[in-house]
């Protein structure tokens, strides 16, 4: 199996905006349904930290991830979410080399 690109990002927000931000990110995930190069886009909430919404992305390669940022639906979601995001923390970039599930 060829290595695939993964990315874990934490979006910091106000506790009262966590669910709204998650909804916007879930809409972004829906916009990627037709992207065969996007293998996973998971929105993650931590019940113990209502100031963070995490996104785990898995792509066939980093270039396709970067190209997806030009998608009009992605641009719209970013613009809508911008006012809710206090900071962005790119946790990790991964090269998956094998295992179960991807």
Backbone bond lengths (Angstrom), bond angles and torsions (degrees), N, CA, C in turn:
res aa  C-N    CA-C-N  psi(-1)  N-CA   C-N-CA  omega(-1)  CA-C   N-CA-C  phi
1 X - - - 1.450 - - 1.530 109.32 -
2 X 1.318 116.01 134.81 1.459 120.36 174.96 1.520 109.16 -72.85
3 X 1.321 115.70 149.73 1.464 120.45 177.41 1.524 109.49 -65.12
4 X 1.315 115.88 141.26 1.463 121.53 174.56 1.526 107.85 -115.59
5 X 1.328 115.22 160.42 1.457 121.81 -174.48 1.518 110.29 -97.34
6 X 1.325 116.31 132.25 1.458 121.67 176.08 1.508 110.64 -126.73
7 X 1.308 114.76 153.80 1.455 120.60 -177.11 1.522 108.86 -146.28
8 X 1.318 116.58 131.56 1.461 122.47 174.51 1.524 107.44 -116.14
9 X 1.334 116.10 121.35 1.461 121.98 -177.55 1.516 109.47 -126.04
10 X 1.326 116.37 135.35 1.467 122.17 173.70 1.520 108.72 -105.16
11 X 1.328 115.41 128.04 1.457 121.94 175.33 1.521 107.17 -106.03
12 X 1.321 116.63 118.64 1.464 121.50 -179.18 1.522 108.90 -91.17
13 X 1.334 115.49 135.37 1.451 122.24 -176.25 1.520 109.38 -145.80
14 X 1.307 116.72 176.59 1.464 120.31 172.68 1.526 108.03 -76.42
15 X 1.335 118.21 147.22 1.468 120.46 -179.00 1.529 112.86 -53.15
16 X 1.314 116.84 -38.70 1.470 119.64 -178.33 1.528 112.66 -72.71
17 X 1.341 117.82 -11.14 1.465 121.38 -179.88 1.528 113.24 -104.07
18 X 1.333 117.59 -0.51 1.462 120.63 -175.47 1.528 112.25 -57.87
19 X 1.321 117.55 -49.60 1.466 120.14 -177.25 1.522 111.74 -66.42
20 X 1.319 117.85 -40.25 1.468 121.59 178.80 1.528 110.16 -62.44
21 X 1.324 116.84 -44.68 1.461 120.53 177.98 1.527 110.62 -62.81
22 X 1.320 117.09 -42.47 1.468 120.80 178.21 1.525 110.91 -60.44
23 X 1.325 117.62 -40.49 1.469 121.20 178.52 1.523 111.01 -61.56
24 X 1.311 117.09 -42.86 1.465 120.94 178.87 1.529 110.13 -63.22
25 X 1.322 117.06 -43.72 1.463 120.86 179.97 1.525 111.59 -67.04
26 X 1.324 117.35 -32.75 1.465 120.23 175.58 1.525 110.85 -67.35
27 X 1.321 117.47 -35.58 1.473 120.16 175.25 1.532 110.01 -65.85
28 X 1.314 116.22 -37.29 1.469 119.57 175.82 1.527 110.16 -61.34
29 X 1.326 116.56 -39.69 1.464 120.90 177.75 1.521 110.80 -62.12
30 X 1.330 116.96 -42.04 1.468 120.99 178.40 1.523 110.82 -60.81
31 X 1.316 117.03 -37.39 1.466 121.07 -179.74 1.527 111.72 -66.14
32 X 1.320 117.49 -18.13 1.463 121.81 -179.34 1.525 113.04 -93.67
33 X 1.317 117.92 1.87 1.470 121.55 -176.93 1.528 112.73 -53.94
34 X 1.328 117.48 -37.48 1.464 120.85 -177.47 1.525 113.31 -85.54
35 X 1.299 117.31 -2.79 1.462 121.29 179.03 1.525 108.78 -84.20
36 X 1.314 116.62 103.69 1.464 120.74 178.87 1.526 111.41 -66.04
37 X 1.319 116.35 -20.73 1.465 120.57 -178.33 1.529 112.56 -83.38
38 X 1.331 117.27 -11.16 1.465 121.59 174.97 1.523 107.54 -94.66
39 X 1.308 116.58 107.82 1.461 121.44 -175.79 1.520 111.92 -84.90
40 X 1.326 117.27 -32.03 1.469 122.20 177.02 1.518 109.38 -153.27
41 X 1.331 114.68 145.85 1.464 121.79 171.41 1.519 104.70 -146.24
42 X 1.310 116.10 97.97 1.459 122.08 -174.12 1.526 110.47 -109.52
43 X 1.330 115.95 127.76 1.463 121.81 175.36 1.524 106.94 -96.79
44 X 1.330 116.70 129.20 1.463 121.92 -170.78 1.526 110.05 -126.08
45 X 1.327 115.78 129.42 1.464 121.75 174.22 1.519 108.96 -108.71
46 X 1.317 115.89 144.84 1.454 122.36 175.80 1.523 106.99 -112.50
47 X 1.310 117.10 112.90 1.464 121.39 -177.57 1.526 111.99 -60.79
48 X 1.328 117.20 -23.32 1.464 120.96 -179.29 1.527 113.38 -89.10
49 X 1.325 116.90 -7.14 1.466 120.45 -179.56 1.525 108.81 -142.03
50 X 1.322 115.82 90.42 1.464 121.30 -175.96 1.523 112.54 -78.31
51 X 1.325 117.04 5.87 1.460 120.71 178.18 1.528 112.25 -100.12
52 X 1.335 117.01 7.80 1.463 120.55 -176.83 1.524 110.21 -133.77
53 X 1.328 115.13 137.67 1.460 123.02 166.00 1.525 104.93 -123.32
54 X 1.322 116.64 125.69 1.463 120.68 -178.90 1.518 109.91 -105.93
55 X 1.321 115.34 150.93 1.462 121.40 175.25 1.523 107.62 -130.09
56 X 1.338 115.23 126.93 1.457 122.31 173.99 1.522 107.16 -107.48
57 X 1.320 115.82 118.97 1.464 121.23 -179.80 1.519 109.16 -116.07
58 X 1.328 116.17 140.94 1.457 122.18 174.00 1.528 107.05 -130.71
59 X 1.319 115.20 123.84 1.463 123.04 -176.05 1.521 109.75 -126.00
60 X 1.324 115.70 159.52 1.463 119.03 176.03 1.521 111.22 -64.04
61 X 1.342 117.13 -29.41 1.462 121.35 175.87 1.529 109.37 -164.98
62 X 1.314 115.79 165.28 1.458 121.63 -176.58 1.530 112.06 -65.06
63 X 1.313 116.99 -35.08 1.460 120.76 -179.69 1.518 112.87 -60.69
64 X 1.329 117.05 -40.51 1.467 119.83 178.48 1.525 110.99 -67.95
65 X 1.321 117.09 -35.62 1.462 119.80 175.16 1.521 109.81 -60.90
66 X 1.317 116.17 -48.88 1.464 120.11 -178.84 1.523 111.39 -62.40
67 X 1.328 117.62 -39.87 1.467 121.28 178.85 1.523 111.54 -64.89
68 X 1.326 117.08 -32.04 1.472 120.21 -178.85 1.521 111.77 -64.54
69 X 1.315 116.81 -22.52 1.464 120.46 -179.37 1.524 112.02 -69.72
70 X 1.333 117.13 -11.53 1.466 122.23 176.74 1.528 112.08 -92.71
71 X 1.328 117.53 -9.49 1.466 121.78 178.76 1.524 109.00 -59.51
72 X 1.347 118.76 130.26 1.469 120.98 -178.47 1.530 113.76 -54.17
73 X 1.323 118.01 -38.59 1.469 120.35 179.12 1.528 110.67 -67.88
74 X 1.320 116.69 -36.26 1.462 120.61 177.34 1.521 110.41 -67.64
75 X 1.326 116.41 -43.97 1.467 120.89 178.23 1.527 110.06 -60.34
76 X 1.331 116.46 -42.36 1.468 120.83 178.71 1.528 110.91 -61.87
77 X 1.334 116.93 -44.60 1.469 120.75 179.83 1.528 110.80 -63.69
78 X 1.327 116.60 -42.28 1.467 120.11 178.75 1.521 110.32 -60.95
79 X 1.319 116.06 -45.66 1.469 119.87 -179.61 1.524 111.90 -63.70
80 X 1.329 116.76 -39.40 1.465 120.56 178.76 1.527 111.14 -68.15
81 X 1.315 116.93 -38.96 1.467 121.45 -176.31 1.523 112.69 -77.85
82 X 1.307 116.79 -23.03 1.473 121.45 -172.45 1.531 112.83 -50.62
83 X 1.332 117.17 -42.71 1.471 119.69 -177.10 1.531 112.61 -70.64
84 X 1.334 117.40 -17.50 1.465 121.48 -179.68 1.530 112.52 -93.43
85 X 1.320 116.53 -16.91 1.463 121.51 -174.64 1.523 110.17 -91.05
86 X 1.326 115.56 121.16 1.465 120.95 176.53 1.525 111.21 -83.55
87 X 1.332 116.11 -38.07 1.463 121.13 176.71 1.525 109.00 -161.44
88 X 1.322 114.75 159.92 1.462 122.02 178.87 1.520 107.38 -120.95
89 X 1.320 114.69 131.01 1.465 120.98 -179.70 1.522 108.06 -122.63
90 X 1.308 115.74 105.48 1.462 119.96 176.68 1.521 106.59 -77.46
91 X 1.324 115.08 103.33 1.461 121.07 -173.91 1.519 112.58 -68.59
92 X 1.313 115.42 -56.35 1.462 119.66 -172.45 1.516 109.53 -151.63
93 X 1.315 114.58 149.37 1.452 121.95 164.13 1.517 105.73 -114.39
94 X 1.333 115.90 139.48 1.455 121.22 -175.97 1.519 110.08 -126.35
95 X 1.311 116.67 149.44 1.453 123.10 164.34 1.518 105.99 -114.92
96 X 1.334 116.80 103.85 1.456 121.45 178.55 1.523 108.08 -74.22
97 X 1.312 116.84 133.54 1.461 119.74 -179.22 1.526 112.96 -115.36
98 X 1.330 118.09 -6.56 1.452 119.91 178.28 1.505 111.69 161.12
99 X 1.313 115.28 -179.88 1.453 121.54 -178.99 1.515 110.82 121.26
100 X 1.299 116.49 -168.88 1.464 122.20 -177.63 1.521 110.12 -91.93
101 X 1.305 116.35 133.92 1.455 120.81 170.17 1.512 116.69 107.56
102 X 1.300 118.37 -19.53 1.469 118.73 179.71 1.512 108.53 -133.77
